Amino acid sequence: MAGETPPGSTPETPHEPGAARTHEHGTATSRERSTAPAEAGAGEAALLARMLPHLTLGPEVEVGPGDDAAVVSLPSPRLVATTDTLVEGFDFLPHTTTARWIGRKAAVQNLADVAAMGARPLALVSAISAPASTAPAVFEELTIGLTARAEAEGASLVGGDLGRADRLTVTVTALGSLPLEQAPVRRSGARAGDVLAIGSPRLGRSAAGLALVLSGRVLLRTPRGGRPTIVLGGIQEPSAAELVQWHDAPEPDLSLGWGAGRAAHAMMDLSDGLVRDGGRLARASGLTADLDPTALEADVAPLTALAAELDADPWDWVLHGGEEHAMLAAFAPDAVPQGFRPVGRFRPCGPEGPTVLLGGRAISGAGFDHFA
C-alpha cells in the first residue's frame, strides 16, 4: 500500500453508511490450501516444515533451502539484483488483505524492477519478520503467494530468513539475468520525440483500491480453507472489490520488460505514480515528458463513479497513483510494441528544465514518497 498509515489509525470494521457488500475472490487449490491448524508460537523448525513444501525449484537451482546459502546457475555472467520491503501498517493493513496477497505483492514489486532493466527473473530470497504471536498459517500463506508469483515469471523462491519483530515485515531480494548481447534498459536513454508508453490497459486501479482501504470501508474475511471475501460498507461501484484486490496484489504483465521492452530507449516500473516516475525518466534523460490528457481519459472514465462516492478526483489516481508495477517506457514514435500504449511524449526541456506536463501545462501534486 503506497500510503503511510500508522497502525491503529484505520477502523477495524467497515464504515456503515449503508448495507455492506461482499465479494469472494479466488479458490484455494489442494496444493495451496494450508495444511495444519493455525497455532501461534510454533518454533522455527515447525514453521519451515510448513513453508518449504510449497517451494518448487527450477532446474537452475543447484542448492536450495537447507544450507547456509542457495546456489543458482546463471544463464549469463550478468546478474541483476534488487530488493524491497513491505511493512505492516505502512504498506498494508492486515484486515484489508491476506497473507497470500501480501506475498504476491512482495514478489511483484521486486520482479518488476528486474523486468524493467530488460532482464529475466531467476530467483527470490525472502526475509520474513513477525511478532511471536503470529499464526503459522501466515508464514505458510506468505510462502504460497511468493512462490506462485515467482513461478509465474519463471523464477524460484530459493531461501531466506525468519525473524521476530513487533510487526509483520516482508523483505524480498530478486535476482535476474541479462544476456551478454543485451544492454540494460536504463532510465536515462529517452530521446526527444520518443513516445512515453505504459504496459497496462488501465492506470489508477491500485490508487483507487488504496482510497477504499483508507476510507475505512473495507474489511476482508477469510474462513479457514475458504475464499477471501471483501466486505465493502456503503459502496455502490460494482468494480470496487476488484480494485481493492488489484491494490493488494497487482498483476501487471512483467514479461513486457524482458520481451518487447528490450527495444525501449528507457524504462522503469510504475511504482510511485505516472507523474513522479515519468519525471524520473525525464530527469535522467534531460527531457520534458508531456502527458496526453486525451489518452488518459480512458483511464479516468471507469474510476469516475467510485471517485464521486469517495469525494475524490479520479485524475489524482491516474496521475499520482503508484503500485501498478507496469512497465513505463520510452520508444521511438513508430516503434511502440504490442502490449504498450502511448500516454505522452518526450520533448526538449524549456527554461524550467526537465519536468512533467499534462497537455503542455504544469501538474499539481506528486506521487508517493516514503519520507515525505
N, C-alpha and C positions, 0 to 999 in steps of 0.2 A: 504494500500500500504506500503510495507516494506521499501521503500526508502525515505529518508528525502528530500523533495523538497520545498524550501521556496516559498510562494505564489508569483505568477507572474513570476517565473523563467522558466516555461514551456509555449511554444506558445499556444495561444488560438485557432489556426487553424492548420490543419494537414500540415506537410511538403509536398511539392508538386514536388517531382522529377518525378512523373508520374501520371497517372489517379487515382483518388480516387475510392475505392471500398466500397460499402455499404452492411451492413448485418443487418437484422432485428432480434430481439430477444424477444421472449415471447409475450403473448397476455394478455391484461388486461381483467379479468373476470368482470361480473357485480358487484360482491362483492368487488373486488379490485380496481375498477376504482374510481378516485377521484370524489367527489360528489358535489363540489362547485367551483366557479371561484377562480383562484389563485391570491388573492388580498393581497398585503403586508400590514402590520400594523394592523392586527387583534389582538384583546385582547386575554388574556389567556383563558378566558371562551369560546370564539369563537373557538380557536384552539382545546381545549379539546372536544368541541362538534363535531368537525370533526374527531378527533383521536379515541375517546372511542368507537364509534360504531363498530370499526374493531376488538376490543378485544373479544375473545371467552374464557371464563374462565372455566377451568376444574373443576370436582367435588371436588377436594382437596382444592379449593379456598373458604374459608368461607367468607372473606370480600375482595372485590376488590377495584378498584378506587372509590373515593368519600369520604373516611375517611382519617384520618391522616396517616394510615399505612394499609397495607394488612395483612390478616391473612390466613395462609396456613396450612392445616393439613399435618403432616408428617407421611409417612408410617413406619418410624422407627425414633428413637430419635437421629440418627446420621446425622447431617447436613453437607453438603459440600458446600463451598462458594468460589466464585472467582469474580474478576472484571477486566475490561479492557476498554480502551478508544480509539476512533478514532477521529483524529483532522484534519480538512480541511487544505490542504497544506502540511501536513506531512504524513498522512496516506491515503489520497485520494485527487484527483483533480476533482472538480465538473464537468468540461466539458468532463471528460472521464468516468463518471459513472452516476448512477441515485440514487435518494434518497432511492428508494426501495431496490436497491442492497446494498447501504450503511447499511441499516437496517438489511438486511440478513447477511451481513458480520459481523456486530457488534454482532449479535446473535450467529453466528457460532463460533467466536473466544472464546466466553465465554462458550458456551455449550460444546465445545471441551475440555476445561480444566476440567469441571465436569466429562465428559465421561472418560478422561484419568486417573482419580482416581478410575475407576470402578463403578462410581455412575450414577444413572439415574437422568436426569434433571427434576426439578419440576416447577420452576418459574423464571422469569426475572423481574427486575426493571430497568428502563432506565432514565437517566438524559440527556436531550437534551438542549443545549445552542446554540443560533444563533443570528446573527445581527437582529435588529428591522425590517430591510427591507426584511427579508426572507419571501418568499411566503408561505401562509398557506398550500398549497399543499405539500410542502416539509415535514412539520411535519406529515401530513397525510400519505404520501408515506413511510416515515421512519417507522411509526407505522405499516403499512401493511407489510413491509419487516420483521420487528422484530417479529411480531405476527405469520406470516406464517412460518418462520423458527423455532420458538419456538414450534408451534403446531405440526410441522413435527416430533419433538422429544418427543412429549407428554407433553410439558411444556406450561405454560401460562405466558403472559405478564400481571403482576398484578398491575402495577403502576409505579410511577417515579416522575420526576420533570421537569419543564420548566424554562429556564433562558435566559438572554441576554448575549451575548459575541461578540467579534469582528470577530469571525469566527465560522463556524458550528462545534460543538463538540458533540459526542455521547458517553456516558459512560453507560455501562451495567454491572449490577451485576447479576450473575446467582447463583441459589440455587439448590442443588440436595440432594438426599437421598441415604445412603448406608445401606444395610441390616445389621442387628446385627451380623450375622454369617460371613459376608464378610469383609476380611481385605482390607484396602485401598491399591490400587496398586501404589506404590511409585517409584521414580526414582532409588532407592538405592538397589534394590533386584536382579540385574542381577548376573549371576554366570559364571565362566569360562567355556567355551564350549557352552554357550547359543547362539542361533541364534538371530540376530538383524533383525526384520521384520517390514514391513510397511503395514498399512491397506489401500493401494491405488494402483490402477493399473498403475499409472504413476506419476512420480515426475518431477518437473521443470516447470509445467504449469503456476503456479502463477508468478514465476520469469520471464518467457517468456512474459507473459501479462504485467508485470511491465516494462520490457525493451521496449515494444511497447509504453506504456504510456509515459515513459520518453524520447522516441525518438522524441516526438512532432508530431507523425504521426497519432494520434488517436483523433477523435472528436466524441462525442455522441450527436445525435439529438433525441429529444423526443417530437413529436407533442402532443398537449393536447388530452388525451383519446386514443392515439395511442401507437404503439410499439416502444421501443427504437431502434434506428438504429446506429450501429457502423460504422463510416466512417474512412477508412484507406487510407492514402496517400502514394502511391508508393510501397505498399507491395503486393507481389505476392503469398505468402504462404496461401493456402486455409483455414488453421486452425487458422489463426491469430485472427480473431474476437472471436472465441470460447476461445482462450487463454486470451484475454482481459477480457471477461466476467467471466472466471474462476478466474482471479485475483480480479476482482471487487466483485464477490460473489461466493466463492468456495463452492462446495457441497460434502464434504467428507462424508463417511459412519460413522457417530458418534456412531451408535448403536454397533459397534465393541468394543467400550470402556466398556460398561456395559454388553456386551454379551460375545463373545469369549475372549475378552481382560482380563476378570477377572481371567483367568488362567495364565496370564503373570507374570513373576518374577519381571519385572519392566516395566514402561510405562509412556509416556508423549505424548502430541500432537506436531506435527511438525509445529512449529511457526516460527523459525528463521533459518532454514536450516538443512539439514541432518548432516553436519559436526558439526555445533555448538550444535544442540540438541542431536546428538549421543554422542558428547563429554560430555554433561551434564549427560547422563545416565552412561557413562564410569566413570567419576569422582565420581559421587555419589556412584557407586558400587565398586570403587577401581580397575577398569579393563581397558584394552585397547579394543576399538572397531575397528575391521579391516573390512572395507567395501569391497565388492566383485565387482571389475570393470566389470566382465562378466555379473553379474546380472543387473548392472546399465546401460549397453549398450542399453538395451531395452528401457530405459527412454530417453537416449540421442538421439537415432536414429530419432524419429519423430520430434525433435527440430532442427536438423542439418541444414535444408534448411533455416528456418527463422533466425537462428543464423548467417548464411552466409550473409543474406540480411542486418542484423543489425551490422555486423562486431563484433560478439560476440562469446563466447565459450560456447556451449551448456552444457559442463561439469560443468561450473560455475553455470548454472541454476539448474542443478540436485543436485550438491553437496552443494551449498550455498543458493539456493533459499528458501525463507520462505513462510509463509502464505498459506500452504497447509492444515494445521489443521487435517491431518490424524493421526491415532494412530501409534506411533512408539514404539515398544515393544520388550522385551527380552523373548524368550520362550526356553524351553528345546529342544534339537535338533530333537527329534522325536514327538514334540507336537505343531508344528506351525499350528494353526487352519485355517479353510477356511476363506477367506477374507483378510488374511495376506500373504505376500510373503517375502522370505528371501532376504536381501540386504547386509548381513555381519555376523560377528561372534564376540563374546567376548572372549578374552583370557587374561591370566595373564599379568601384566604390565612388561615392560622391564625397563632398567635403567632410561628411560625418565619419568617414572611414567604414570598415566592414560592419554591416548591420543586417537586420531582417526587417522587411517591409511587407505590408499587405496591400496589394494593388497600388504600390508606389507610396503608401502612407505609413507613418510610424505606427507601431503597435504598442498598446499599453499592456502592462502585466509581464510576468515572466514565468518560466516553468519551475519545476521542483528543484530545491537546493536543500540538502540535509542540514546545513548550518545557517541558513538564512532565518 
